[in-house]
Amino acid sequence: MVLCYNKGCGKEFDPAVPNGEPVFHEGYKSWSCCEKRTTDFTEFLNIKGCCKGAHNSVKPAEPVKEEKEEKVTPDAVKPPERMARPSEDSPLVPLPSTISASLRKLLNKLVVSEKSEEGVTKQAICQRKGCGKAKVDVPDDGEDDCNHHPGCPIFHEGMKYWSCCNKKTTDFNDFLKQKGCTNGTHLWGDPSQKKVVQCRYDWHQTGEFVNFTVYAKKVKPDLCSVYCNAVKLKLDIHFGDDQVFTFDQVLAGIIDPEMSKVTYAATKVEVNMKKAEFVAWPSTFVL
């Protein structure tokens, strides 16, 4: 006896067999050759054939199994190579600065009074940018102009210059040697008369930047200085009544000084430092 391979038969030769195809649609199960439908699969298997025909002794071909493509797992992603850490002793450069509208409004209300010469000691140093003369080097008659830069330093696309005179150079030493473009009177500051105080500060980071904020009221941008190199930050923030906050620390990461800047506001000073590497800094911020 030859086994019948017709669908729905499975017997040896004589039984009736359906010639249709199974249909499964919207929960119903049926054969395409007859109208009998059911939702139960067991009942569907028990539906008798609706037509008669010759048995089929040819075994249907085995369906070809699709070979599953082996997923090639990529090599583990290697972290980017870290930059070589620059020396902490590299020259410090002044950061470009901007003054917020709120601080400009406050400074315009304040009465600017120059310190009398009587209270100035020989140790006093001119606080104007680009001057830096010591009181001891100035003639006693006081007839000595203060040659200084009233603007702020700008570093852009490799060029270094002062916003007030726009003399551009690519060499940092040449930039530091640029003589002031404005003459005026000296603004003396005696280191012995400074009131060094502590200010509250904090920091946060994004993927590209590290922001360092010092909270101080009535900031005096003309007397402040913010310098840095790739791994070090140094601040002298003058505010209030001859109060000074100093910060001189080695950074936990590496920054790009030419893409960094400082903003003076009425109640705070924000130092925006561009990361040289796209990596997260540790929570300590400084070493």
C-alpha positions in Angstrom: 0.0 0.0 0.0 1.2 3.4 -0.9 0.6 6.2 1.5 -1.5 9.0 0.1 0.1 12.4 0.4 -2.9 14.4 -0.6 -3.8 17.1 1.9 -6.4 16.0 4.4 -6.1 12.3 3.5 -3.0 10.5 4.9 -4.6 7.1 4.1 -3.7 4.4 1.7 -5.3 5.1 -1.7 -9.2 5.0 -1.8 -10.6 7.6 0.7 -12.0 10.9 -0.5 -9.6 13.8 -0.5 -10.0 17.6 -0.8 -8.1 19.4 -3.5 -8.2 22.8 -2.0 -5.8 24.8 0.2 -6.2 25.6 3.9 -7.3 29.2 4.5 -6.8 31.1 7.8 -8.5 34.5 7.9 -9.7 36.7 10.8 -9.8 33.8 13.2 -11.6 31.4 10.9 -10.1 28.2 9.5 -11.4 26.6 6.3 -10.6 24.9 3.0 -10.7 26.9 -0.2 -12.6 24.1 -1.9 -15.6 24.1 0.5 -17.6 26.6 2.6 -17.2 24.8 6.0 -15.5 27.3 8.4 -14.7 27.0 12.1 -12.7 28.8 14.7 -11.5 25.6 16.4 -8.3 24.1 15.0 -9.2 20.6 16.0 -12.6 20.8 14.3 -10.8 22.1 11.2 -8.5 19.1 11.2 -11.6 16.8 11.4 -13.4 18.3 8.4 -13.9 15.4 5.9 -12.8 15.8 2.3 -15.4 17.4 0.0 -14.3 15.6 -3.2 -12.9 12.4 -4.5 -9.9 11.7 -6.6 -6.9 9.5 -7.2 -4.4 9.0 -4.4 -1.0 10.7 -4.7 1.9 8.5 -4.0 4.5 11.2 -4.6 5.9 12.6 -1.4 6.0 16.4 -1.6 9.4 18.0 -1.5 10.7 19.1 1.8 10.4 22.9 2.1 13.8 24.5 1.8 15.0 25.9 5.1 16.3 29.4 4.8 19.8 29.6 6.2 20.0 32.1 8.9 22.7 34.6 8.3 25.2 34.6 11.1 25.3 38.0 12.7 28.8 39.2 12.7 29.2 41.0 16.0 31.4 44.1 15.5 34.5 44.4 17.5 34.1 46.1 20.8 34.0 49.9 20.3 37.3 51.2 21.5 37.3 54.4 23.4 39.0 57.3 21.7 42.7 57.7 22.5 43.2 60.4 25.1 45.3 63.4 24.4 48.7 63.8 26.0 48.2 66.1 28.9 50.0 69.5 28.4 52.4 70.9 31.0 50.9 72.9 33.8 53.7 75.4 33.3 52.6 76.5 29.9 52.0 80.3 29.5 48.7 81.5 30.8 46.6 83.4 28.3 43.8 86.0 29.1 40.4 84.9 28.1 38.1 87.1 25.9 35.5 88.8 28.1 32.1 90.3 27.7 30.1 92.4 30.1 26.4 91.7 30.4 23.7 94.4 30.0 22.8 94.0 33.7 26.3 94.8 34.9 26.7 97.7 32.4 23.6 99.2 33.8 24.8 98.8 37.4 28.3 100.3 36.6 26.7 103.3 35.0 24.9 104.0 38.2 28.0 103.7 40.4 30.0 106.8 41.0 33.5 106.2 39.7 36.1 107.9 41.9 39.8 107.6 41.4 41.8 106.9 44.4 43.8 109.8 45.8 47.5 109.7 45.4 47.9 110.2 49.2 46.7 106.7 50.0 48.9 105.0 47.4 52.0 103.2 48.5 55.2 102.5 46.5 54.1 98.9 46.2 51.0 99.8 44.2 50.7 98.6 40.6 48.5 100.0 37.8 45.5 97.7 37.3 44.7 98.8 33.7 45.3 96.2 31.1 48.5 96.6 29.1 50.1 99.0 31.6 51.2 97.1 34.7 53.6 99.9 35.8 54.6 100.0 39.5 54.1 103.2 41.5 57.8 103.1 42.3 58.7 103.5 38.6 56.5 106.6 38.1 58.0 110.1 38.7 57.0 111.8 41.9 55.5 114.7 39.9 52.9 112.2 38.6 53.4 113.4 35.0 53.2 109.9 33.5 50.5 108.7 31.2 48.9 105.3 31.6 49.2 103.6 28.2 46.6 100.8 28.3 44.0 98.8 26.5 40.4 99.7 27.5 39.1 96.7 25.5 39.2 93.0 26.0 41.4 90.3 24.5 40.0 88.3 21.6 41.2 84.9 20.3 39.6 83.8 17.1 40.7 81.4 14.4 44.3 81.5 15.6 44.5 85.3 15.7 45.0 87.2 19.0 44.2 90.9 19.4 42.5 93.5 21.6 39.0 94.6 20.8 40.0 98.3 21.2 42.8 98.5 18.6 42.4 95.4 16.4 46.1 94.8 15.9 46.1 91.1 15.1 48.9 88.6 15.5 49.3 84.8 15.7 52.1 84.8 18.2 51.1 85.0 21.9 54.3 86.8 23.0 53.8 89.5 20.4 50.3 89.9 21.6 51.5 90.4 25.2 54.0 93.0 24.0 51.4 95.1 22.2 51.5 98.6 23.7 48.3 100.2 24.9 46.3 102.2 22.4 44.8 104.7 24.9 46.4 107.2 27.2 44.9 108.0 30.6 45.6 108.1 34.3 46.9 105.2 36.3 44.5 103.1 38.3 46.6 102.1 41.3 45.9 99.0 43.3 47.9 98.2 46.4 48.2 94.4 47.0 48.5 95.0 50.7 45.1 96.8 50.7 43.1 94.0 49.0 40.6 92.1 51.1 40.9 88.5 50.0 37.6 86.8 50.6 36.0 83.5 49.7 33.1 83.4 47.2 30.6 80.6 46.5 31.2 78.9 43.2 30.1 75.8 41.3 30.5 74.2 38.0 28.6 72.0 35.5 29.5 70.4 32.2 28.0 69.5 28.9 29.4 67.3 26.1 31.5 70.2 24.7 31.9 72.7 27.5 32.7 73.2 31.2 31.1 76.2 32.9 32.6 77.6 36.1 30.6 80.2 37.9 31.7 82.5 40.7 29.0 84.4 42.6 30.0 88.0 43.4 28.1 91.2 43.4 29.3 94.6 41.9 32.0 93.0 39.9 34.7 95.4 38.5 35.6 94.0 35.1 38.5 96.6 34.6 40.3 95.1 37.6 39.5 91.5 37.1 41.7 89.0 35.3 40.9 85.5 34.1 43.9 83.5 32.7 44.3 79.9 31.7 46.2 77.4 29.7 45.1 74.0 28.6 45.1 72.5 32.1 45.1 75.4 34.5 42.7 78.2 35.5 43.6 81.4 37.4 41.1 84.1 38.4 41.3 87.4 40.3 37.8 88.7 40.7 37.5 92.3 42.1 34.1 93.2 43.5 32.3 95.2 46.2 34.6 97.4 48.3 38.1 96.3 47.4 37.2 92.7 47.8 39.1 90.1 45.8 38.4 86.4 45.2 41.3 84.4 43.9 41.3 81.0 42.3 44.3 79.2 41.0 43.8 75.5 40.3 44.8 72.7 38.0 41.9 71.4 36.0 40.9 67.7 35.9 40.5 67.8 32.1 42.0 69.6 29.1 40.5 72.7 27.6 41.0 74.8 24.4 41.8 78.4 25.7 41.2 79.9 22.2 37.6 78.7 22.2 36.9 79.7 25.8 35.6 83.0 27.2 34.4 84.8 30.4 31.2 86.8 31.0 30.9 89.4 33.7 27.3 89.8 35.1 25.8 91.8 37.9 25.9 89.0 40.4 28.3 86.5 39.0 31.3 85.7 36.7 30.9 82.8 34.3 33.9 81.1 32.7 32.9 79.1 29.7 35.7 76.6 28.8 35.7 74.5 25.6 36.7 70.9 26.2 39.7 69.7 24.1 38.3 66.2 24.4 34.8 65.0 24.1 34.9 63.1 27.5 33.2 63.5 30.8 35.2 65.2 33.6 35.3 63.7 37.0 33.1 65.2 39.7 36.1 66.9 41.4 36.5 69.4 38.5 40.1 70.2 39.7 43.0 68.0 40.7 
